[in-house]
Every structure is written in structure tokens, then in C-alpha cells.
Amino acid sequence: MNATEACIALNMLPTVGPVRLRKLLQIFKEPEQILAAKRSELRKVEGIGGEVADQISNWESIVDLPAELKRVKDFGATVITQTAPSYPKSLREIHARRSFFMSGANFRSAISTHSESSARVARHITAASRRKNSPTNSPMPV
């Protein structure tokens, strides 16, 4: 598993938002290390209780990563993590930013999927389209 795949998996966990993920990355440095951490190690991080530690420890029973990666590919998307030089500077300035964003996809089809992260993308796209009348392939934070 690479860092991008680990970021996608972490973002699909219901209890892991951008603030918790940032705290975890401060301790574990790499998203792959977060997913590999033991429950007891996760609990030592400020703001990580039993439920969150359990979800992270059991992420493979919660997240269907291969299916999500297939959806990303089928949508023609590119996932760009915060550490990539191409991650937008304006997104870096947002306090509660997501760990990656997707670009180049036809996100309208995400509305019909059952994936929480795809649904989140669809909500961002729909809101942005209404506000700015932007095309559906605009980069949107996830």
C-alpha cells in the first residue's frame, strides 16, 4: 500500500476527519504507519479514543479499498495528496483540509455510488457547480 491509498482508506473511516488525521500524522509521520499501528499506540494520540482506534485498527473490515480505487480509476480521477507538489497552495491554507483532493473526473457519477468518500466528493462538486457554475471536472477537496 502506498501513501495515497492509505490516505483514501483513512478518509473513508467515519470517525477520522482532517483534524484527527493531522494529529495522527504528527505522531506516525506516514499514513501507512497509521493504518499499521496497534490500537494501544493509536490510543496514545490526543483525541483518539477507543472507537476511533478500533476503526483504524480494523479499517480493512470497514473500507473496501480495492473497490474505491476502481471507482477512482473508472471516474478518470487523479488523487493528489498534501505532500505532492501539485497539491493546491490555497487548499494548504485551510485549517481543517482533507489529506487529498481529486482532479479530472466526472464526479456526477459519484452521486450514484454507495461510497461515503464519493458521496462527499459529489456534495462538494454539486455545491461548487451551483456557486461558481464550474465544470464538473474541477479539482475539489475531499
C-alpha positions as CSV (number, residue, x, y, z in Angstrom):
1,M,0.0,0.0,0.0
2,N,1.3,3.5,-0.8
3,A,0.6,6.8,0.9
4,T,-2.2,7.8,-1.5
5,E,-4.1,4.5,-0.9
6,A,-3.6,4.9,2.9
7,C,-5.0,8.5,2.7
8,I,-8.1,7.3,0.8
9,A,-8.7,4.5,3.4
10,L,-8.3,6.9,6.3
11,N,-10.6,9.4,4.8
12,M,-13.3,6.7,4.3
13,L,-13.4,5.9,8.0
14,P,-16.4,7.7,9.6
15,T,-14.6,8.8,12.7
16,V,-11.4,10.1,11.1
17,G,-11.7,13.7,9.9
18,P,-9.0,16.1,8.9
19,V,-8.1,17.3,12.4
20,R,-7.7,13.8,13.8
21,L,-5.7,12.7,10.7
22,R,-3.4,15.7,11.1
23,K,-2.8,14.7,14.8
24,L,-2.1,11.1,13.8
25,L,0.3,12.2,11.0
26,Q,2.2,14.3,13.5
27,I,2.9,11.2,15.5
28,F,3.1,8.4,12.9
29,K,4.5,10.6,10.0
30,E,3.1,8.5,7.2
31,P,-0.5,7.4,6.5
32,E,0.6,3.8,6.0
33,Q,2.1,3.8,9.5
34,I,-1.3,5.0,11.0
35,L,-3.1,2.0,9.4
36,A,-0.4,-0.4,10.6
37,A,-0.3,1.0,14.2
38,K,-1.6,-1.1,17.1
39,R,-4.7,0.0,18.9
40,S,-2.7,0.8,22.1
41,E,-0.4,3.1,20.0
42,L,-3.3,4.9,18.5
43,R,-4.9,5.5,21.9
44,K,-1.8,7.4,23.0
45,V,-2.6,10.2,20.4
46,E,-4.6,13.1,21.8
47,G,-8.2,12.9,20.6
48,I,-8.1,9.3,19.6
49,G,-10.5,7.3,21.8
50,G,-11.4,3.7,21.7
51,E,-14.0,3.9,18.9
52,V,-11.5,5.7,16.6
53,A,-8.7,3.4,17.5
54,D,-10.9,0.4,16.8
55,Q,-12.0,1.7,13.4
56,I,-8.4,2.4,12.4
57,S,-7.2,-1.0,13.7
58,N,-10.0,-2.7,11.8
59,W,-10.0,-0.5,8.7
60,E,-10.0,-3.4,6.3
61,S,-13.3,-4.6,7.6
62,I,-14.8,-1.1,7.1
63,V,-13.2,0.1,3.9
64,D,-13.4,-1.6,0.6
65,L,-10.2,0.0,-0.7
66,P,-9.9,-2.0,-4.0
67,A,-13.5,-1.0,-4.9
68,E,-12.8,2.6,-4.1
69,L,-9.6,2.6,-6.2
70,K,-11.6,1.1,-9.0
71,R,-14.1,3.9,-8.7
72,V,-11.4,6.5,-8.8
73,K,-9.9,4.9,-12.0
74,D,-13.4,4.5,-13.6
75,F,-14.1,8.2,-13.0
76,G,-10.8,9.1,-14.6
77,A,-9.7,10.9,-11.5
78,T,-6.3,11.7,-10.2
79,V,-5.8,11.7,-6.4
80,I,-3.3,14.2,-5.2
81,T,-2.1,14.1,-1.6
82,Q,-1.0,17.1,0.6
83,T,2.7,16.1,0.2
84,A,2.6,16.3,-3.6
85,P,4.0,19.5,-5.2
86,S,0.8,19.7,-7.3
87,Y,-1.5,20.0,-4.2
88,P,-3.0,23.4,-4.5
89,K,-1.5,26.1,-2.3
90,S,-4.9,27.6,-1.5
91,L,-6.0,24.2,0.0
92,R,-2.9,24.0,2.1
93,E,-4.0,27.2,3.9
94,I,-7.3,25.7,5.1
95,H,-7.1,24.6,8.7
96,A,-9.4,21.5,8.5
97,R,-8.3,20.5,5.0
98,R,-8.6,17.0,3.7
99,S,-5.5,14.9,3.1
100,F,-6.0,14.7,-0.6
101,F,-8.1,16.1,-3.5
102,M,-9.3,14.6,-6.8
103,S,-8.9,16.2,-10.2
104,G,-10.0,15.3,-13.7
105,A,-13.0,13.2,-13.0
106,N,-16.6,13.1,-14.0
107,F,-17.9,13.4,-10.4
108,R,-21.6,13.5,-11.2
109,S,-21.5,9.7,-11.5
110,A,-20.2,9.6,-7.9
111,I,-23.7,10.5,-6.7
112,S,-25.0,7.1,-7.6
113,T,-22.3,5.1,-5.7
114,H,-22.6,3.9,-2.1
115,S,-19.1,5.1,-1.1
116,E,-19.0,7.8,1.6
117,S,-16.0,9.5,0.1
118,S,-17.6,9.5,-3.3
119,A,-20.7,11.0,-1.8
120,R,-18.6,13.6,-0.1
121,V,-17.0,14.4,-3.5
122,A,-20.4,14.6,-5.1
123,R,-21.6,17.1,-2.5
124,H,-18.6,19.3,-3.0
125,I,-19.0,19.2,-6.8
126,T,-22.7,20.0,-6.6
127,A,-22.2,22.9,-4.2
128,A,-19.3,24.3,-6.2
129,S,-21.2,24.0,-9.5
130,R,-24.1,25.9,-8.1
131,R,-21.9,28.6,-6.6
132,K,-19.5,29.1,-9.4
133,N,-21.1,27.5,-12.4
134,S,-17.9,25.5,-12.7
135,P,-17.4,22.4,-14.9
136,T,-17.7,19.0,-13.2
137,N,-14.1,18.2,-13.7
138,S,-12.8,21.0,-11.4
139,P,-10.4,19.9,-8.6
140,M,-12.4,19.6,-5.4
141,P,-11.1,18.9,-1.9
142,V,-12.1,15.6,-0.4
